[in-house]
Amino acid sequence: MKNTYHQTERIFEKVTAVITAILGNSLTFIVAFFTVVYWFTNKQFYQQDVHHCIGDIILGITFLSLFVIQKTFNRFAGSLHLKVNELVASHKPANNAVINVEEKTEHEINELSKEYAELAELARKIESKL
């Protein structure tokens, strides 16, 4: 049962990584943009009352904003990971297991977090003795 859960988690993480990459892709934004333009040029759009037109415009802008935000987040997260990886790699006593931690599964990240929580607790105990 536990093995099935871990396999399911790995599959879900791979699917979410693919979806995140697709949503942050420039081509996806272009397709979404032309979809919104097509909707706005549709005859049904102009036959609606003003309130529905405004609602559709807001929906279209929100829909396009999703892709812009995802692209920005992907770029920010990638640059942040590179900076952290460089800091870890340049510090000799650092644990290299955290390099490319964004590629690890949620379970592996939780295990690493527990190790660092134990180290932090040990450091607090040592500090309180001083």
Secondary structure, DSSP 8 states (H G I E B T S, - for coil): -HHHHHHHHHHHHHHHHHHHHHHT-HHHHHHHHHHHHHHHHSHHHHTS-HHHHHHHHHHHHHHHHHHHHHHHHHHHHHHHHHHHHHHHHH-TTS-GGGTTGGGS-HHHHHHHHHHHHHHHHHHHHHHHH-
